[in-house]
Structures are given as structure tokens and as C-alpha cells.
Amino acid sequence: MTSMEWVVTVLGAQGLLSLLALWLRLRWQAHQQREHHHYLVAIARTLPEGSCIDEGRPDGTRLKLVVDRSRPRKGDHG
């Protein structure tokens, strides 16, 4: 194997490992977001109407949730 073939092989392997790492990270993030969604839905279902949640996250984003149980409009999916 020439040095050029070796370099291409190593870079190809690193590229595949980078793609695998990115894919795993995206799957983990999707899982975390799904779990957070389930958490928020559970809280919204248990809190009384008019309750408000203001959540600050470690990444600096904020989420404000106001529980309003007014009747759904036509076409809304509950």
C-alpha cells in the first residue's frame, strides 16, 4: 500500500467515524427532545387551568407554558 492509499484510507475511516458520531449525537438529541415533550405534556395535563411554567434551560433558552383548557376549535387535534 502506498502512502497516498494509506492517507485516503485513514481519512475515509475518520470520515466514517465522524458521520457515525454525528448520527449517534442526533439520535441522542432526538431522544432527549421526545422525553422533554412527554414531560411537558404530563405537566400540562396535571396542572390546573391558568397555571404558568417558565423554564430556563442550561443552553440559555427559555420555555414559557401557559395552561389554557379552552374548548378546541374545529380542526384542532388534541
N, CA, C and O atoms as CSV, one atom per row, in Angstrom:
chain,resi,resn,atom,element,x,y,z
A,1,MET,N,N,0.850,-1.178,0.000
A,1,MET,CA,C,0.000,0.000,0.000
A,1,MET,C,C,0.890,1.234,0.000
A,1,MET,O,O,1.795,1.358,0.825
A,2,THR,N,N,0.628,2.146,-0.930
A,2,THR,CA,C,1.425,3.368,-0.996
A,2,THR,C,C,0.980,4.332,0.099
A,2,THR,O,O,-0.077,4.160,0.706
A,3,SER,N,N,1.784,5.322,0.333
A,3,SER,CA,C,1.447,6.290,1.381
A,3,SER,C,C,0.168,7.055,1.027
A,3,SER,O,O,-0.603,7.411,1.918
A,4,MET,N,N,-0.059,7.308,-0.252
A,4,MET,CA,C,-1.269,8.018,-0.669
A,4,MET,C,C,-2.509,7.158,-0.384
A,4,MET,O,O,-3.521,7.677,0.089
A,5,GLU,N,N,-2.442,5.879,-0.662
A,5,GLU,CA,C,-3.559,4.984,-0.365
A,5,GLU,C,C,-3.822,4.921,1.129
A,5,GLU,O,O,-4.970,4.880,1.571
A,6,TRP,N,N,-2.741,4.913,1.901
A,6,TRP,CA,C,-2.866,4.862,3.350
A,6,TRP,C,C,-3.567,6.126,3.874
A,6,TRP,O,O,-4.436,6.044,4.741
A,7,VAL,N,N,-3.178,7.296,3.337
A,7,VAL,CA,C,-3.775,8.567,3.753
A,7,VAL,C,C,-5.268,8.576,3.410
A,7,VAL,O,O,-6.092,8.980,4.229
A,8,VAL,N,N,-5.610,8.133,2.206
A,8,VAL,CA,C,-7.014,8.108,1.796
A,8,VAL,C,C,-7.809,7.148,2.678
A,8,VAL,O,O,-8.942,7.449,3.055
A,9,THR,N,N,-7.231,6.004,3.008
A,9,THR,CA,C,-7.899,5.024,3.868
A,9,THR,C,C,-8.137,5.599,5.260
A,9,THR,O,O,-9.230,5.460,5.809
A,10,VAL,N,N,-7.128,6.241,5.832
A,10,VAL,CA,C,-7.255,6.819,7.174
A,10,VAL,C,C,-8.286,7.938,7.176
A,10,VAL,O,O,-9.126,8.002,8.074
A,11,LEU,N,N,-8.235,8.827,6.174
A,11,LEU,CA,C,-9.195,9.924,6.110
A,11,LEU,C,C,-10.612,9.390,5.891
A,11,LEU,O,O,-11.569,9.925,6.451
A,12,GLY,N,N,-10.749,8.350,5.089
A,12,GLY,CA,C,-12.058,7.745,4.877
A,12,GLY,C,C,-12.599,7.146,6.159
A,12,GLY,O,O,-13.779,7.301,6.473
A,13,ALA,N,N,-11.738,6.459,6.903
A,13,ALA,CA,C,-12.157,5.870,8.169
A,13,ALA,C,C,-12.539,6.962,9.171
A,13,ALA,O,O,-13.524,6.824,9.896
A,14,GLN,N,N,-11.769,8.034,9.211
A,14,GLN,CA,C,-12.097,9.143,10.123
A,14,GLN,C,C,-13.409,9.796,9.723
A,14,GLN,O,O,-14.200,10.185,10.582
A,15,GLY,N,N,-13.641,9.918,8.423
A,15,GLY,CA,C,-14.897,10.485,7.944
A,15,GLY,C,C,-16.080,9.629,8.354
A,15,GLY,O,O,-17.112,10.144,8.783
A,16,LEU,N,N,-15.925,8.304,8.218
A,16,LEU,CA,C,-16.999,7.401,8.622
A,16,LEU,C,C,-17.242,7.463,10.118
A,16,LEU,O,O,-18.387,7.442,10.569
A,17,LEU,N,N,-16.161,7.539,10.890
A,17,LEU,CA,C,-16.312,7.651,12.343
A,17,LEU,C,C,-16.983,8.975,12.721
A,17,LEU,O,O,-17.800,9.021,13.640
A,18,SER,N,N,-16.636,10.042,12.009
A,18,SER,CA,C,-17.259,11.342,12.277
A,18,SER,C,C,-18.752,11.291,11.965
A,18,SER,O,O,-19.564,11.806,12.733
A,19,LEU,N,N,-19.115,10.674,10.845
A,19,LEU,CA,C,-20.518,10.541,10.496
A,19,LEU,C,C,-21.269,9.684,11.514
A,19,LEU,O,O,-22.403,9.996,11.878
A,20,LEU,N,N,-20.643,8.615,11.966
A,20,LEU,CA,C,-21.257,7.761,12.976
A,20,LEU,C,C,-21.466,8.538,14.280
A,20,LEU,O,O,-22.521,8.434,14.907
A,21,ALA,N,N,-20.465,9.310,14.681
A,21,ALA,CA,C,-20.577,10.108,15.912
A,21,ALA,C,C,-21.691,11.142,15.774
A,21,ALA,O,O,-22.457,11.357,16.713
A,22,LEU,N,N,-21.783,11.783,14.611
A,22,LEU,CA,C,-22.833,12.773,14.385
A,22,LEU,C,C,-24.210,12.114,14.426
A,22,LEU,O,O,-25.134,12.649,15.038
A,23,TRP,N,N,-24.352,10.965,13.786
A,23,TRP,CA,C,-25.619,10.244,13.775
A,23,TRP,C,C,-26.042,9.858,15.193
A,23,TRP,O,O,-27.204,10.016,15.565
A,24,LEU,N,N,-25.085,9.347,15.983
A,24,LEU,CA,C,-25.393,8.972,17.367
A,24,LEU,C,C,-25.818,10.188,18.186
A,24,LEU,O,O,-26.745,10.111,18.992
A,25,ARG,N,N,-25.129,11.317,17.972
A,25,ARG,CA,C,-25.465,12.528,18.713
A,25,ARG,C,C,-26.867,13.017,18.350
A,25,ARG,O,O,-27.636,13.415,19.225
A,26,LEU,N,N,-27.197,12.985,17.061
A,26,LEU,CA,C,-28.525,13.416,16.636
A,26,LEU,C,C,-29.616,12.499,17.184
A,26,LEU,O,O,-30.690,12.967,17.563
A,27,ARG,N,N,-29.347,11.206,17.225
A,27,ARG,CA,C,-30.322,10.269,17.805
A,27,ARG,C,C,-30.512,10.561,19.297
A,27,ARG,O,O,-31.635,10.530,19.800
A,28,TRP,N,N,-29.421,10.841,19.995
A,28,TRP,CA,C,-29.498,11.152,21.423
A,28,TRP,C,C,-30.308,12.436,21.636
A,28,TRP,O,O,-31.155,12.497,22.527
A,29,GLN,N,N,-30.045,13.463,20.817
A,29,GLN,CA,C,-30.783,14.717,20.948
A,29,GLN,C,C,-32.268,14.513,20.668
A,29,GLN,O,O,-33.113,15.063,21.373
A,30,ALA,N,N,-32.588,13.731,19.649
A,30,ALA,CA,C,-33.994,13.455,19.346
A,30,ALA,C,C,-34.663,12.735,20.516
A,30,ALA,O,O,-35.808,13.027,20.859
A,31,HIS,N,N,-33.948,11.806,21.116
A,31,HIS,CA,C,-34.485,11.089,22.282
A,31,HIS,C,C,-34.728,12.058,23.436
A,31,HIS,O,O,-35.773,12.003,24.084
A,32,GLN,N,N,-33.777,12.934,23.691
A,32,GLN,CA,C,-33.921,13.909,24.770
A,32,GLN,C,C,-35.115,14.828,24.516
A,32,GLN,O,O,-35.865,15.141,25.440
A,33,GLN,N,N,-35.291,15.258,23.275
A,33,GLN,CA,C,-36.414,16.135,22.950
A,33,GLN,C,C,-37.747,15.409,23.112
A,33,GLN,O,O,-38.722,16.000,23.576
A,34,ARG,N,N,-37.796,14.130,22.733
A,34,ARG,CA,C,-39.015,13.346,22.914
A,34,ARG,C,C,-39.359,13.219,24.395
A,34,ARG,O,O,-40.513,13.378,24.794
A,35,GLU,N,N,-38.337,12.931,25.203
A,35,GLU,CA,C,-38.563,12.806,26.644
A,35,GLU,C,C,-39.027,14.130,27.236
A,35,GLU,O,O,-39.908,14.138,28.096
A,36,HIS,N,N,-38.461,15.241,26.800
A,36,HIS,CA,C,-38.849,16.557,27.301
A,36,HIS,C,C,-40.290,16.855,26.881
A,36,HIS,O,O,-41.056,17.432,27.653
A,37,HIS,N,N,-40.654,16.469,25.677
A,37,HIS,CA,C,-42.031,16.648,25.204
A,37,HIS,C,C,-43.002,15.877,26.101
A,37,HIS,O,O,-44.024,16.419,26.523
A,38,HIS,N,N,-42.682,14.619,26.390
A,38,HIS,CA,C,-43.550,13.805,27.250
A,38,HIS,C,C,-43.668,14.423,28.650
A,38,HIS,O,O,-44.742,14.412,29.251
A,39,TYR,N,N,-42.573,14.950,29.153
A,39,TYR,CA,C,-42.552,15.611,30.463
A,39,TYR,C,C,-43.484,16.822,30.462
A,39,TYR,O,O,-44.277,16.999,31.387
A,40,LEU,N,N,-43.386,17.662,29.415
A,40,LEU,CA,C,-44.217,18.857,29.354
A,40,LEU,C,C,-45.693,18.512,29.192
A,40,LEU,O,O,-46.550,19.160,29.793
A,41,VAL,N,N,-45.994,17.506,28.394
A,41,VAL,CA,C,-47.387,17.087,28.221
A,41,VAL,C,C,-47.950,16.586,29.542
A,41,VAL,O,O,-49.083,16.911,29.899
A,42,ALA,N,N,-47.168,15.796,30.269
A,42,ALA,CA,C,-47.629,15.278,31.559
A,42,ALA,C,C,-47.882,16.414,32.544
A,42,ALA,O,O,-48.868,16.387,33.279
A,43,ILE,N,N,-47.015,17.396,32.565
A,43,ILE,CA,C,-47.201,18.538,33.466
A,43,ILE,C,C,-48.430,19.339,33.060
A,43,ILE,O,O,-49.236,19.716,33.911
A,44,ALA,N,N,-48.579,19.601,31.767
A,44,ALA,CA,C,-49.715,20.394,31.301
A,44,ALA,C,C,-51.038,19.704,31.616
A,44,ALA,O,O,-52.042,20.370,31.868
A,45,ARG,N,N,-51.043,18.392,31.602
A,45,ARG,CA,C,-52.282,17.657,31.898
A,45,ARG,C,C,-52.619,17.661,33.389
A,45,ARG,O,O,-53.786,17.528,33.755
A,46,THR,N,N,-51.629,17.810,34.240
A,46,THR,CA,C,-51.887,17.736,35.680
A,46,THR,C,C,-52.088,19.100,36.331
A,46,THR,O,O,-52.692,19.186,37.400
A,47,LEU,N,N,-51.597,20.158,35.709
A,47,LEU,CA,C,-51.725,21.491,36.305
A,47,LEU,C,C,-53.127,22.050,36.088
A,47,LEU,O,O,-53.768,21.758,35.078
A,48,PRO,N,N,-53.597,22.848,37.029
A,48,PRO,CA,C,-54.913,23.476,36.849
A,48,PRO,C,C,-54.861,24.567,35.777
A,48,PRO,O,O,-53.797,25.093,35.452
A,49,GLU,N,N,-56.033,24.888,35.240
A,49,GLU,CA,C,-56.112,25.923,34.204
A,49,GLU,C,C,-55.576,27.245,34.732
A,49,GLU,O,O,-55.803,27.609,35.886
A,50,GLY,N,N,-54.870,27.948,33.878
A,50,GLY,CA,C,-54.306,29.238,34.251
A,50,GLY,C,C,-52.904,29.143,34.831
A,50,GLY,O,O,-52.267,30.170,35.070
A,51,SER,N,N,-52.408,27.927,35.062
A,51,SER,CA,C,-51.049,27.758,35.583
A,51,SER,C,C,-50.030,28.168,34.525
A,51,SER,O,O,-50.302,28.124,33.325
A,52,CYS,N,N,-48.876,28.559,34.986
A,52,CYS,CA,C,-47.823,29.002,34.077
A,52,CYS,C,C,-46.494,28.383,34.506
A,52,CYS,O,O,-46.160,28.361,35.690
A,53,ILE,N,N,-45.754,27.889,33.537
A,53,ILE,CA,C,-44.417,27.356,33.783
A,53,ILE,C,C,-43.443,28.200,32.976
A,53,ILE,O,O,-43.654,28.418,31.783
A,54,ASP,N,N,-42.395,28.669,33.603
A,54,ASP,CA,C,-41.340,29.412,32.911
A,54,ASP,C,C,-40.048,28.672,33.191
A,54,ASP,O,O,-39.498,28.756,34.289
A,55,GLU,N,N,-39.570,27.953,32.203
A,55,GLU,CA,C,-38.428,27.057,32.391
A,55,GLU,C,C,-37.195,27.615,31.679
A,55,GLU,O,O,-37.232,27.915,30.485
A,56,GLY,N,N,-36.118,27.746,32.426
A,56,GLY,CA,C,-34.843,28.126,31.840
A,56,GLY,C,C,-34.000,26.876,31.657
A,56,GLY,O,O,-33.922,26.039,32.556
A,57,ARG,N,N,-33.369,26.747,30.497
A,57,ARG,CA,C,-32.577,25.553,30.209
A,57,ARG,C,C,-31.092,25.895,30.270
A,57,ARG,O,O,-30.720,27.058,30.114
A,58,PRO,N,N,-30.247,24.901,30.493
A,58,PRO,CA,C,-28.806,25.157,30.610
A,58,PRO,C,C,-28.187,25.800,29.362
A,58,PRO,O,O,-27.162,26.475,29.453
A,59,ASP,N,N,-28.815,25.587,28.190
A,59,ASP,CA,C,-28.254,26.173,26.974
A,59,ASP,C,C,-28.666,27.632,26.787
A,59,ASP,O,O,-28.314,28.249,25.782
A,60,GLY,N,N,-29.414,28.191,27.754
A,60,GLY,CA,C,-29.801,29.593,27.706
A,60,GLY,C,C,-31.171,29.837,27.118
A,60,GLY,O,O,-31.654,30.969,27.155
A,61,THR,N,N,-31.815,28.820,26.578
A,61,THR,CA,C,-33.156,29.002,26.036
A,61,THR,C,C,-34.175,28.958,27.167
A,61,THR,O,O,-33.923,28.384,28.227
A,62,ARG,N,N,-35.319,29.568,26.926
A,62,ARG,CA,C,-36.384,29.584,27.912
A,62,ARG,C,C,-37.658,29.061,27.264
A,62,ARG,O,O,-37.868,29.207,26.060
A,63,LEU,N,N,-38.489,28.460,28.076
A,63,LEU,CA,C,-39.771,27.955,27.619
A,63,LEU,C,C,-40.832,28.438,28.591
A,63,LEU,O,O,-40.726,28.223,29.798
A,64,LYS,N,N,-41.856,29.091,28.055
A,64,LYS,CA,C,-42.965,29.534,28.888
A,64,LYS,C,C,-44.197,28.775,28.423
A,64,LYS,O,O,-44.545,28.802,27.242
A,65,LEU,N,N,-44.854,28.100,29.354
A,65,LEU,CA,C,-46.035,27.289,29.069
A,65,LEU,C,C,-47.173,27.791,29.932
A,65,LEU,O,O,-47.069,27.823,31.158
A,66,VAL,N,N,-48.265,28.185,29.284
A,66,VAL,CA,C,-49.464,28.620,29.993
A,66,VAL,C,C,-50.533,27.581,29.724
A,66,VAL,O,O,-50.826,27.274,28.568
A,67,VAL,N,N,-51.118,27.036,30.780
A,67,VAL,CA,C,-52.137,26.004,30.644
A,67,VAL,C,C,-53.485,26.685,30.442
A,67,VAL,O,O,-53.991,27.378,31.325
A,68,ASP,N,N,-54.054,26.471,29.254
A,68,ASP,CA,C,-55.350,27.034,28.901
A,68,ASP,C,C,-56.194,25.901,28.343
A,68,ASP,O,O,-55.899,25.361,27.277
A,69,ARG,N,N,-57.223,25.551,29.054
A,69,ARG,CA,C,-58.043,24.412,28.632
A,69,ARG,C,C,-59.339,24.874,27.980
A,69,ARG,O,O,-60.399,24.303,28.234
A,70,SER,N,N,-59.263,25.895,27.149
A,70,SER,CA,C,-60.471,26.313,26.443
A,70,SER,C,C,-60.853,25.237,25.433
A,70,SER,O,O,-60.037,24.391,25.066
A,71,ARG,N,N,-62.096,25.282,24.995
A,71,ARG,CA,C,-62.574,24.254,24.076
A,71,ARG,C,C,-61.790,24.320,22.771
A,71,ARG,O,O,-61.510,25.409,22.270
A,72,PRO,N,N,-61.432,23.152,22.214
A,72,PRO,CA,C,-60.701,23.150,20.945
A,72,PRO,C,C,-61.574,23.676,19.802
A,72,PRO,O,O,-62.786,23.460,19.778
A,73,ARG,N,N,-60.938,24.363,18.865
A,73,ARG,CA,C,-61.636,24.844,17.680
A,73,ARG,C,C,-61.727,23.725,16.668
A,73,ARG,O,O,-61.041,22.709,16.780
A,74,LYS,N,N,-62.585,23.920,15.675
A,74,LYS,CA,C,-62.700,22.915,14.613
A,74,LYS,C,C,-61.355,22.744,13.942
A,74,LYS,O,O,-60.666,23.722,13.649
A,75,GLY,N,N,-60.988,21.513,13.702
A,75,GLY,CA,C,-59.724,21.233,13.032
A,75,GLY,C,C,-58.557,21.066,13.974
A,75,GLY,O,O,-57.502,20.581,13.564
A,76,ASP,N,N,-58.715,21.457,15.235
A,76,ASP,CA,C,-57.644,21.237,16.214
A,76,ASP,C,C,-57.563,19.767,16.559
A,76,ASP,O,O,-58.578,19.074,16.638
A,77,HIS,N,N,-56.372,19.310,16.760
A,77,HIS,CA,C,-56.153,17.916,17.166
A,77,HIS,C,C,-55.626,17.920,18.578
A,77,HIS,O,O,-54.572,18.495,18.850
A,78,GLY,N,N,-56.341,17.288,19.474
A,78,GLY,CA,C,-55.961,17.330,20.878
A,78,GLY,C,C,-55.204,16.166,21.243
A,78,GLY,O,O,-54.798,16.030,22.397
